[in-house]
Amino acid sequence: MSAQTEVSTAPAQRPTSWWTGRSGLVIPAILAAFSTYLMVGIATMKIPEGTDPPGPEFFPMIVAIAGYVVAILLAIKYIRTPEPAEPNVFSDMDDVSQAEREAAEAAANVKYRFFSDWRCIAWAVGGFLAFALLLLPAGWIIAAALLFWCVARAMDSRRPLWDVGVSLAVSSLAYLAFDVLLGMNLPSGVLGGL
């Protein structure tokens, strides 16, 4: 009886490190660093005597805590389920000729040029510029509504009248949240006397 040995034709797997597929951990690290920056700012903030609660530390504290929570959840996700490495497409396709394989690999290595959508960039930058210039004379509600509308146009929204209504509603709610609830004075502008 002769002994038969099977020779494996599978490609040799190179050893991978723990970091393979976990490059996404950079994002939670940046988010945690930003949250730490906020916490340092909160700790070193000089608050005048007699400031009513919740005070100027409240919203930065919420953002910092939310940043830490999201960073931890993202880190757990990337640690538990690393991104799979892209397999060699032709590794198990024996019926593909060498010429087809080389043509496909050459097509995959073509450098594509990315183009900026200057119209969208102009809408967004113009909206921020208009917001900065109109904030004091027109007031928060009008300037922020214009900013939100311009950003919606930059994102290629096709309903401009709907966007005006939503922009006015969001800017009004933001004004109420900051000015009325937190006591932070936002510019009233032309609507100040109403």
N, CA, C and O of each residue as an XYZ file, in Angstrom:
776
protein
N       0.837     -1.157      0.000
C       0.000      0.000      0.000
C       0.890      1.230      0.000
O       1.830      1.332      0.788
N       0.589      2.144     -0.874
C       1.420      3.344     -0.949
C       0.715      4.499     -0.262
O      -0.502      4.665     -0.353
N       1.499      5.268      0.408
C       0.943      6.427      1.118
C       0.837      7.598      0.159
O       1.786      7.934     -0.549
N      -0.327      8.206      0.150
C      -0.522      9.369     -0.709
C      -0.536     10.621      0.163
O      -1.168     10.665      1.219
N       0.159     11.599     -0.297
C       0.173     12.867      0.429
C      -0.510     13.920     -0.418
O      -0.301     14.000     -1.629
N      -1.310     14.707      0.219
C      -1.996     15.783     -0.491
C      -1.178     17.051     -0.358
O      -0.722     17.418      0.725
N      -1.012     17.691     -1.467
C      -0.285     18.954     -1.475
C      -1.313     20.073     -1.551
O      -2.149     20.101     -2.454
N      -1.246     20.965     -0.628
C      -2.197     22.080     -0.605
C      -1.832     23.096     -1.673
O      -0.683     23.523     -1.782
N      -2.833     23.473     -2.458
C      -2.604     24.484     -3.492
C      -3.137     25.842     -3.075
O      -3.103     26.789     -3.861
N      -3.627     25.949     -1.856
C      -4.149     27.234     -1.386
C      -2.993     28.199     -1.184
O      -1.907     27.789     -0.774
N      -3.215     29.468     -1.465
C      -2.145     30.433     -1.268
C      -1.778     30.537      0.203
O      -2.642     30.464      1.076
N      -0.521     30.704      0.461
C      -0.040     30.789      1.838
C      -0.539     32.079      2.476
O      -0.413     33.163      1.906
N      -1.099     31.942      3.650
C      -1.579     33.108      4.377
C      -0.413     33.725      5.119
O       0.281     33.051      5.880
N      -0.205     34.990      4.895
C       0.859     35.637      5.653
C       0.327     35.962      7.038
O      -0.854     36.275      7.189
N       1.160     35.894      8.025
C       0.692     36.168      9.384
C       0.264     37.630      9.502
O       0.923     38.537      8.995
N      -0.841     37.821     10.175
C      -1.359     39.179     10.338
C      -1.210     39.608     11.787
O      -1.234     38.789     12.706
N      -1.057     40.888     11.962
C      -0.949     41.416     13.320
C      -2.343     41.704     13.865
O      -3.333     41.630     13.139
N      -2.406     42.026     15.129
C      -3.676     42.347     15.764
C      -4.298     43.576     15.128
O      -5.523     43.699     15.109
N      -3.493     44.487     14.608
C      -3.981     45.744     14.042
C      -4.590     45.572     12.661
O      -5.249     46.488     12.170
N      -4.390     44.428     12.021
C      -4.927     44.220     10.677
C      -6.451     44.307     10.710
O      -7.106     43.596     11.472
N      -7.001     45.178      9.884
C      -8.445     45.362      9.826
C      -9.001     46.271     10.894
O     -10.215     46.450     10.989
N      -8.131     46.846     11.697
C      -8.590     47.715     12.779
C      -8.096     49.152     12.612
O      -7.935     49.877     13.593
N      -7.863     49.550     11.382
C      -7.417     50.927     11.150
C      -8.507     51.929     11.499
O      -8.226     53.112     11.690
N      -9.736     51.468     11.582
C     -10.837     52.338     11.970
C     -10.736     52.827     13.402
O     -11.479     53.728     13.791
N      -9.836     52.257     14.201
C      -9.657     52.718     15.582
C      -9.094     54.132     15.646
O      -9.086     54.751     16.710
N      -8.627     54.641     14.523
C      -8.124     56.019     14.494
C      -9.260     56.996     14.789
O      -9.061     57.979     15.502
N     -10.436     56.735     14.250
C     -11.576     57.638     14.440
C     -11.980     57.723     15.913
O     -12.126     58.836     16.418
N     -12.171     56.606     16.636
C     -12.470     56.737     18.060
C     -11.360     57.439     18.841
O     -11.637     58.142     19.813
N     -10.108     57.254     18.422
C      -9.004     57.931     19.111
C      -9.100     59.441     18.916
O      -8.905     60.202     19.864
N      -9.398     59.877     17.699
C      -9.548     61.315     17.441
C     -10.743     61.861     18.205
O     -10.665     62.946     18.781
N     -11.848     61.125     18.217
C     -13.043     61.563     18.933
C     -12.788     61.645     20.435
O     -13.249     62.583     21.086
N     -12.068     60.687     20.988
C     -11.733     60.728     22.413
C     -10.791     61.888     22.719
O     -10.912     62.521     23.768
N      -9.854     62.173     21.814
C      -8.951     63.310     22.015
C      -9.727     64.622     21.988
O      -9.463     65.512     22.797
N     -10.680     64.753     21.071
C     -11.504     65.967     21.015
C     -12.350     66.097     22.275
O     -12.491     67.198     22.808
N     -12.914     64.996     22.759
C     -13.706     65.035     23.990
C     -12.838     65.416     25.183
O     -13.285     66.140     26.072
N     -11.598     64.930     25.207
C     -10.672     65.311     26.273
C     -10.354     66.796     26.198
O     -10.275     67.468     27.226
N     -10.171     67.313     24.987
C      -9.946     68.749     24.793
C     -11.127     69.552     25.349
O     -10.928     70.576     26.002
N     -12.345     69.091     25.091
C     -13.519     69.773     25.638
C     -13.533     69.716     27.162
O     -13.861     70.705     27.818
N     -13.180     68.565     27.728
C     -13.182     68.435     29.190
C     -12.141     69.348     29.829
O     -12.392     69.924     30.887
N     -10.975     69.485     29.197
C      -9.958     70.408     29.710
C     -10.488     71.838     29.640
O     -10.286     72.622     30.567
N     -11.161     72.179     28.548
C     -11.750     73.510     28.419
C     -12.809     73.768     29.473
O     -12.903     74.874     30.004
N     -13.606     72.756     29.779
C     -14.635     72.898     30.810
C     -13.986     73.085     32.177
O     -14.436     73.909     32.972
N     -12.929     72.322     32.451
C     -12.265     72.401     33.755
C     -11.565     73.736     33.963
O     -11.474     74.213     35.094
N     -11.072     74.344     32.895
C     -10.342     75.609     33.031
C     -11.211     76.824     32.743
O     -10.709     77.948     32.727
N     -12.498     76.621     32.517
C     -13.403     77.726     32.201
C     -13.639     78.593     33.435
O     -13.910     78.087     34.524
N     -13.531     79.898     33.245
C     -13.815     80.833     34.331
C     -15.286     81.223     34.245
O     -15.730     81.820     33.264
N     -16.029     80.877     35.285
C     -17.465     81.138     35.300
C     -17.732     82.262     36.290
O     -17.314     82.178     37.445
N     -18.428     83.319     35.853
C     -18.723     84.423     36.766
C     -19.614     83.969     37.924
O     -20.403     83.031     37.805
N     -19.456     84.663     39.034
C     -20.280     84.373     40.209
C     -21.745     84.651     39.888
O     -22.059     85.577     39.140
N     -22.617     83.864     40.444
C     -24.043     84.081     40.279
C     -24.602     83.607     38.950
O     -25.714     83.982     38.578
N     -23.850     82.790     38.230
C     -24.349     82.268     36.958
C     -25.457     81.264     37.240
O     -25.304     80.356     38.056
N     -26.566     81.447     36.550
C     -27.706     80.557     36.744
C     -27.428     79.188     36.138
O     -26.760     79.083     35.109
N     -27.946     78.129     36.784
C     -27.797     76.803     36.204
C     -28.622     76.701     34.918
O     -29.628     77.405     34.824
N     -28.291     75.916     33.963
C     -27.216     74.942     33.947
C     -25.854     75.546     33.676
O     -24.852     74.859     33.876
N     -25.755     76.774     33.237
C     -24.470     77.432     33.060
C     -23.796     77.095     31.746
O     -24.285     76.268     30.976
N     -22.666     77.746     31.498
C     -21.974     77.561     30.220
C     -21.239     76.228     30.089
O     -20.762     75.895     29.004
N     -21.140     75.467     31.170
C     -20.470     74.169     31.102
C     -21.396     73.057     30.627
O     -20.936     71.974     30.266
N     -22.687     73.318     30.627
C     -23.670     72.261     30.403
C     -23.563     71.623     29.020
O     -23.374     70.412     28.914
N     -23.682     72.420     27.964
C     -23.659     71.851     26.611
C     -22.305     71.254     26.247
O     -22.273     70.168     25.668
N     -21.177     71.911     26.558
C     -19.899     71.243     26.268
C     -19.745     69.914     27.013
O     -19.135     68.977     26.499
N     -20.301     69.839     28.221
C     -20.234     68.586     28.979
C     -21.044     67.496     28.284
O     -20.604     66.348     28.212
N     -22.225     67.845     27.773
C     -23.045     66.866     27.051
C     -22.311     66.381     25.805
O     -22.288     65.183     25.520
N     -21.708     67.317     25.060
C     -20.983     66.948     23.839
C     -19.779     66.069     24.178
O     -19.515     65.090     23.480
N     -19.047     66.405     25.239
C     -17.873     65.616     25.621
C     -18.274     64.205     26.051
O     -17.637     63.231     25.649
N     -19.313     64.092     26.855
C     -19.767     62.767     27.300
C     -20.259     61.950     26.112
O     -19.946     60.765     25.997
N     -21.028     62.580     25.232
C     -21.499     61.875     24.032
C     -20.314     61.444     23.164
O     -20.331     60.357     22.585
N     -19.294     62.289     23.073
C     -18.101     61.929     22.303
C     -17.397     60.723     22.888
O     -16.971     59.834     22.151
N     -17.269     60.683     24.214
C     -16.646     59.519     24.850
C     -17.471     58.249     24.623
O     -16.917     57.187     24.338
N     -18.791     58.364     24.751
C     -19.651     57.189     24.565
C     -19.532     56.657     23.139
O     -19.378     55.453     22.930
N     -19.604     57.559     22.158
C     -19.497     57.130     20.759
C     -18.105     56.551     20.481
O     -17.983     55.559     19.762
N     -17.056     57.165     21.045
C     -15.697     56.649     20.844
C     -15.559     55.243     21.419
O     -14.945     54.377     20.796
N     -16.116     55.014     22.587
C     -16.041     53.684     23.205
C     -16.813     52.664     22.375
O     -16.329     51.557     22.140
N     -18.015     53.036     21.929
C     -18.809     52.103     21.127
C     -18.131     51.782     19.794
O     -18.131     50.631     19.356
N     -17.557     52.794     19.154
C     -16.834     52.547     17.901
C     -15.612     51.662     18.130
O     -15.334     50.760     17.341
N     -14.886     51.926     19.211
C     -13.703     51.115     19.508
C     -14.093     49.659     19.752
O     -13.424     48.748     19.264
N     -15.160     49.438     20.495
C     -15.626     48.069     20.739
C     -16.006     47.397     19.425
O     -15.701     46.224     19.209
N     -16.673     48.143     18.551
C     -17.081     47.584     17.255
C     -15.875     47.163     16.433
O     -15.862     46.069     15.868
N     -14.847     48.028     16.357
C     -13.674     47.699     15.551
C     -12.817     46.611     16.191
O     -12.149     45.860     15.480
N     -12.823     46.515     17.508
C     -12.054     45.460     18.166
C     -12.743     44.107     17.980
O     -12.086     43.104     17.703
N     -14.069     44.084     18.133
C     -14.795     42.818     18.017
C     -14.908     42.319     16.587
O     -14.802     41.117     16.340
N     -15.123     43.230     15.639
C     -15.300     42.827     14.238
C     -14.400     43.669     13.346
O     -14.844     44.670     12.783
N     -13.142     43.273     13.213
C     -12.249     44.037     12.338
C     -12.710     43.951     10.889
O     -13.363     42.991     10.480
N     -12.355     44.973     10.128
C     -12.716     44.988      8.711
C     -11.947     43.885      7.999
O     -10.740     43.744      8.198
N     -12.632     43.106      7.175
C     -11.915     42.029      6.480
C     -10.969     42.600      5.436
O     -11.259     43.602      4.783
N      -9.843     41.941      5.300
C      -8.893     42.352      4.269
C      -9.485     42.013      2.913
O     -10.202     41.023      2.765
N      -9.180     42.836      1.936
C      -9.704     42.573      0.602
C      -8.998     41.345      0.034
O      -7.774     41.330     -0.089
N      -9.765     40.324     -0.308
C      -9.132     39.111     -0.834
C      -8.652     39.333     -2.262
O      -9.104     40.238     -2.964
N      -7.733     38.485     -2.659
C      -7.292     38.504     -4.043
C      -8.446     37.976     -4.881
O      -8.866     36.832     -4.705
N      -8.960     38.791     -5.784
C     -10.161     38.452     -6.534
C      -9.977     37.188     -7.357
O     -10.904     36.388     -7.484
N      -8.796     37.003     -7.911
C      -8.569     35.888     -8.819
C      -7.932     34.682     -8.136
O      -7.486     33.765     -8.825
N      -7.875     34.653     -6.822
C      -7.173     33.566     -6.153
C      -7.840     32.217     -6.382
O      -7.148     31.202     -6.467
N      -9.168     32.181     -6.482
C      -9.819     30.891     -6.665
C     -10.513     30.773     -8.021
O     -11.412     29.949     -8.189
N     -10.106     31.576     -8.965
C     -10.670     31.491    -10.311
C      -9.602     30.949    -11.252
O      -8.823     31.699    -11.840
N      -9.590     29.644    -11.374
C      -8.573     29.017    -12.213
C      -8.857     29.158    -13.701
O      -7.956     28.983    -14.522
N     -10.106     29.474    -14.059
C     -10.442     29.538    -15.472
C     -10.146     30.902    -16.101
O     -10.462     31.119    -17.271
N      -9.550     31.813    -15.348
C      -9.194     33.129    -15.874
C      -7.763     33.063    -16.388
O      -6.855     32.599    -15.698
N      -7.587     33.534    -17.603
C      -6.244     33.477    -18.187
C      -5.344     34.535    -17.556
O      -5.818     35.483    -16.930
N      -4.070     34.358    -17.729
C      -3.092     35.308    -17.184
C      -3.288     36.693    -17.797
O      -3.145     37.696    -17.098
N      -3.610     36.766    -19.082
C      -3.818     38.059    -19.746
C      -5.034     38.776    -19.166
O      -4.994     39.987    -18.949
N      -6.123     38.027    -18.913
C      -7.317     38.635    -18.315
C      -7.025     39.111    -16.896
O      -7.485     40.172    -16.475
N      -6.261     38.315    -16.175
C      -5.900     38.679    -14.808
C      -5.072     39.964    -14.792
O      -5.323     40.858    -13.985
N      -4.090     40.053    -15.679
C      -3.247     41.254    -15.746
C      -4.044     42.470    -16.195
O      -3.818     43.573    -15.697
N      -4.980     42.285    -17.134
C      -5.812     43.403    -17.593
C      -6.707     43.912    -16.467
O      -6.881     45.120    -16.308
N      -7.274     42.997    -15.688
C      -8.138     43.401    -14.579
C      -7.341     44.107    -13.491
O      -7.806     45.096    -12.926
N      -6.142     43.607    -13.193
C      -5.311     44.254    -12.181
C      -4.841     45.623    -12.645
O      -4.742     46.549    -11.840
N      -4.548     45.764    -13.951
C      -4.151     47.072    -14.483
C      -5.317     48.049    -14.421
O      -5.123     49.227    -14.120
N      -6.527     47.568    -14.704
C      -7.704     48.439    -14.628
C      -7.979     48.860    -13.188
O      -8.451     49.970    -12.942
N      -7.685     47.975    -12.240
C      -7.906     48.313    -10.834
C      -6.896     49.328    -10.330
O      -7.169     50.034     -9.360
N      -5.742     49.417    -10.962
C      -4.698     50.340    -10.522
C      -4.741     51.690    -11.220
O      -3.845     52.510    -11.019
N      -5.763     51.943    -12.037
C      -5.875     53.227    -12.733
C      -6.157     54.317    -11.704
O      -7.037     54.166    -10.857
N      -5.418     55.396    -11.780
C      -5.622     56.521    -10.873
C      -6.770     57.372    -11.399
O      -6.725     57.866    -12.525
N      -7.781     57.536    -10.584
C      -8.913     58.359    -10.967
C      -8.725     59.757    -10.418
O      -8.192     59.943     -9.324
N      -9.160     60.718    -11.173
C      -9.067     62.102    -10.739
C     -10.426     62.514    -10.196
O     -11.457     62.315    -10.838
N     -10.407     63.085     -9.019
C     -11.641     63.530     -8.396
C     -11.852     65.001     -8.706
O     -10.909     65.791     -8.702
N     -13.078     65.351     -8.972
C     -13.416     66.723     -9.294
C     -14.289     67.295     -8.192
O     -15.111     66.595     -7.601
N     -14.098     68.567     -7.928
C     -14.923     69.254     -6.943
C     -16.167     69.796     -7.631
O     -16.119     70.244     -8.776
N     -17.254     69.747     -6.925
C     -18.489     70.333     -7.429
C     -18.507     71.785     -6.956
O     -18.989     72.093     -5.866
N     -17.978     72.660     -7.790
C     -17.791     74.054     -7.395
C     -19.109     74.756     -7.115
O     -19.142     75.687     -6.311
N     -20.190     74.342     -7.751
C     -21.483     74.965     -7.491
C     -21.905     74.691     -6.046
O     -22.349     75.600     -5.344
N     -21.769     73.459     -5.610
C     -22.143     73.105     -4.236
C     -21.226     73.787     -3.224
O     -21.680     74.262     -2.183
N     -19.940     73.829     -3.538
C     -19.001     74.505     -2.640
C     -19.340     75.987     -2.544
O     -19.282     76.567     -1.460
N     -19.695     76.605     -3.672
C     -20.054     78.029     -3.667
C     -21.298     78.278     -2.826
O     -21.356     79.266     -2.094
N     -22.296     77.402     -2.915
C     -23.495     77.567     -2.091
C     -23.146     77.489     -0.600
O     -23.606     78.315      0.188
N     -22.337     76.502     -0.215
C     -21.998     76.329      1.202
C     -21.136     77.475      1.716
O     -21.423     78.039      2.772
N     -20.083     77.825      0.981
C     -19.195     78.911      1.421
C     -19.940     80.237      1.407
O     -19.785     81.051      2.317
N     -20.749     80.455      0.372
C     -21.546     81.682      0.312
C     -22.524     81.781      1.467
O     -22.755     82.868      1.998
N     -23.103     80.649      1.859
C     -24.014     80.643      3.001
C     -23.310     81.007      4.295
O     -23.836     81.781      5.094
N     -22.117     80.450      4.509
C     -21.358     80.794      5.715
C     -20.932     82.262      5.704
O     -20.979     82.931      6.736
N     -20.521     82.757      4.552
C     -20.129     84.158      4.438
C     -21.319     85.077      4.696
O     -21.198     86.062      5.424
N     -22.470     84.757      4.102
C     -23.674     85.562      4.328
C     -24.084     85.518      5.795
O     -24.510     86.531      6.350
N     -23.960     84.354      6.427
C     -24.287     84.238      7.851
C     -23.399     85.149      8.688
O     -23.881     85.848      9.579
N     -22.105     85.137      8.400
C     -21.170     85.969      9.169
C     -21.452     87.450      8.965
O     -21.354     88.235      9.909
N     -21.799     87.839      7.749
C     -22.033     89.256      7.463
C     -23.400     89.736      7.940
O     -23.545     90.904      8.302
N     -24.395     88.870      7.948
C     -25.761     89.280      8.281
C     -26.161     88.995      9.723
O     -27.266     89.358     10.127
N     -25.306     88.361     10.504
C     -25.700     87.956     11.855
C     -26.124     89.140     12.711
O     -27.191     89.101     13.323
N     -25.320     90.180     12.767
C     -25.682     91.327     13.609
C     -26.808     92.168     13.008
O     -27.763     92.473     13.722
N     -26.743     92.556     11.730
C     -27.833     93.402     11.230
C     -29.166     92.668     11.072
O     -30.210     93.245     11.376
N     -29.166     91.440     10.615
C     -30.428     90.740     10.359
C     -30.888     89.917     11.558
O     -32.082     89.656     11.704
N     -29.969     89.511     12.407
C     -30.317     88.702     13.564
C     -30.098     87.220     13.316
O     -29.922     86.767     12.185
N     -30.118     86.478     14.429
C     -29.828     85.053     14.370
C     -30.832     84.295     13.515
O     -30.436     83.498     12.663
N     -32.108     84.524     13.723
C     -33.125     83.711     13.055
C     -33.005     83.825     11.539
O     -33.018     82.811     10.842
N     -32.889     85.037     11.025
C     -32.816     85.231      9.575
C     -31.473     84.748      9.028
O     -31.435     84.052      8.014
N     -30.371     85.112      9.690
C     -29.045     84.726      9.195
C     -28.859     83.212      9.236
O     -28.339     82.626      8.287
N     -29.281     82.577     10.325
C     -29.140     81.119     10.420
C     -30.066     80.415      9.433
O     -29.694     79.392      8.859
N     -31.266     80.952      9.229
C     -32.172     80.356      8.242
C     -31.560     80.430      6.849
O     -31.652     79.475      6.077
N     -30.932     81.564      6.522
C     -30.264     81.690      5.226
C     -29.107     80.692      5.114
O     -28.917     80.075      4.066
N     -28.342     80.536      6.189
C     -27.245     79.560      6.192
C     -27.775     78.146      5.970
O     -27.249     77.413      5.132
N     -28.807     77.758      6.711
C     -29.358     76.413      6.578
C     -29.915     76.192      5.170
O     -29.758     75.111      4.602
N     -30.566     77.217      4.607
C     -31.115     77.105      3.261
C     -30.002     76.930      2.232
O     -30.115     76.110      1.321
N     -28.922     77.706      2.382
C     -27.791     77.591      1.443
C     -27.129     76.220      1.537
O     -26.739     75.650      0.518
N     -27.000     75.695      2.738
C     -26.404     74.364      2.893
C     -27.320     73.302      2.283
O     -26.837     72.342      1.682
N     -28.634     73.464      2.429
C     -29.563     72.530      1.790
C     -29.422     72.591      0.271
O     -29.463     71.556     -0.395
N     -29.258     73.788     -0.279
C     -29.040     73.933     -1.725
C     -27.701     73.304     -2.121
O     -27.592     72.692     -3.184
N     -26.687     73.455     -1.270
C     -25.385     72.856     -1.559
C     -25.479     71.336     -1.591
O     -24.744     70.677     -2.326
N     -26.387     70.785     -0.790
C     -26.584     69.337     -0.777
C     -27.565     68.892     -1.849
O     -28.047     67.760     -1.835
N     -27.851     69.785     -2.766
C     -28.647     69.500     -3.959
C     -30.112     69.224     -3.651
O     -30.729     68.359     -4.273
N     -30.667     69.957     -2.693
C     -32.088     69.838     -2.413
C     -32.875     70.435     -3.570
O     -32.484     71.457     -4.134
N     -33.972     69.801     -3.916
C     -34.779     70.236     -5.055
C     -36.069     70.938     -4.627
O     -36.915     71.234     -5.471
N     -36.232     71.210     -3.327
C     -37.456     71.854     -2.849
C     -37.105     73.135     -2.100
O     -37.076     73.132     -0.869
N     -36.835     74.231     -2.813
C     -36.365     75.449     -2.152
C     -37.376     76.070     -1.191
O     -36.978     76.578     -0.143
N     -38.664     76.047     -1.510
C     -39.654     76.639     -0.598
C     -39.792     75.815      0.678
O     -39.918     76.374      1.767
N     -39.769     74.519      0.552
C     -39.796     73.645      1.728
C     -38.568     73.905      2.595
O     -38.666     73.961      3.821
N     -37.415     74.063      1.952
C     -36.170     74.317      2.673
C     -36.223     75.633      3.438
O     -35.678     75.732      4.537
N     -36.880     76.651      2.862
C     -37.023     77.936      3.566
C     -37.817     77.728      4.848
O     -37.433     78.234      5.902
N     -38.920     76.990      4.768
C     -39.735     76.733      5.958
C     -38.988     75.950      7.022
O     -39.033     76.292      8.204
N     -38.303     74.900      6.600
C     -37.541     74.089      7.556
C     -36.405     74.907      8.158
O     -36.135     74.806      9.354
N     -35.737     75.717      7.336
C     -34.628     76.546      7.828
C     -35.110     77.551      8.858
O     -34.460     77.746      9.885
N     -36.241     78.191      8.596
C     -36.795     79.141      9.572
C     -37.199     78.431     10.862
O     -36.984     78.962     11.951
N     -37.777     77.245     10.753
C     -38.176     76.503     11.951
C     -36.959     76.091     12.776
O     -36.960     76.245     13.997
N     -35.928     75.570     12.124
C     -34.735     75.121     12.854
C     -34.006     76.299     13.481
O     -33.571     76.213     14.629
N     -33.866     77.400     12.747
C     -33.169     78.560     13.317
C     -33.973     79.167     14.462
O     -33.388     79.659     15.427
N     -35.303     79.142     14.375
C     -36.133     79.653     15.470
C     -36.013     78.772     16.703
O     -35.920     79.279     17.820
N     -36.015     77.456     16.511
C     -35.847     76.547     17.651
C     -34.474     76.707     18.296
O     -34.354     76.664     19.520
N     -33.442     76.890     17.480
C     -32.102     77.110     18.031
C     -32.062     78.422     18.808
O     -31.445     78.495     19.871
N     -32.714     79.453     18.286
C     -32.767     80.741     18.982
C     -33.464     80.588     20.328
O     -32.984     81.095     21.341
N     -34.591     79.890     20.336
C     -35.313     79.683     21.592
C     -34.481     78.880     22.582
O     -34.460     79.196     23.772
N     -33.802     77.857     22.109
C     -33.000     77.017     23.003
C     -31.877     77.814     23.645
O     -31.650     77.703     24.850
N     -31.170     78.616     22.855
C     -30.032     79.346     23.400
C     -30.450     80.620     24.118
O     -29.959     80.892     25.213
N     -31.333     81.397     23.537
C     -31.665     82.701     24.099
C     -32.630     82.586     25.272
O     -32.401     83.178     26.327
N     -33.688     81.841     25.094
C     -34.714     81.784     26.128
C     -34.358     80.771     27.217
O     -34.403     81.105     28.401
N     -34.006     79.545     26.838
C     -33.758     78.507     27.840
C     -32.428     78.679     28.565
O     -32.360     78.501     29.781
N     -31.365     79.025     27.826
C     -30.041     79.122     28.437
C     -29.648     80.545     28.810
O     -28.659     80.749     29.514
N     -30.400     81.514     28.352
C     -30.087     82.900     28.681
C     -28.890     83.456     27.936
O     -28.321     84.463     28.356
N     -28.492     82.827     26.841
C     -27.381     83.336     26.035
C     -27.955     84.299     25.002
O     -28.849     83.942     24.235
N     -27.438     85.504     24.992
C     -27.986     86.516     24.103
C     -27.500     86.310     22.677
O     -26.316     86.476     22.381
N     -28.417     85.949     21.807
C     -28.137     85.876     20.379
C     -28.682     87.146     19.740
O     -29.683     87.687     20.210
N     -28.049     87.629     18.685
C     -28.521     88.864     18.055
C     -29.948     88.715     17.535
O     -30.274     87.750     16.844
N     -30.793     89.689     17.880
C     -32.184     89.668     17.427
C     -32.346     90.323     16.070
O     -33.225     89.941     15.297
N     -31.505     91.312     15.770
C     -31.557     91.978     14.474
C     -32.867     92.695     14.240
O     -33.401     93.330     15.149
N     -33.389     92.601     13.032
C     -34.608     93.317     12.656
C     -35.835     92.774     13.365
O     -36.852     93.464     13.429
N     -35.775     91.569     13.895
C     -36.917     90.992     14.604
C     -36.909     91.330     16.087
O     -37.783     90.871     16.823
N     -35.948     92.118     16.540
C     -35.806     92.412     17.960
C     -36.951     93.200     18.552
O     -37.254     93.032     19.734
N     -37.592     94.042     17.791
C     -38.674     94.860     18.325
C     -40.030     94.199     18.276
O     -41.005     94.773     18.761
N     -40.127     93.015     17.709
C     -41.435     92.364     17.576
C     -41.855     91.667     18.836
O     -42.932     91.072     18.883
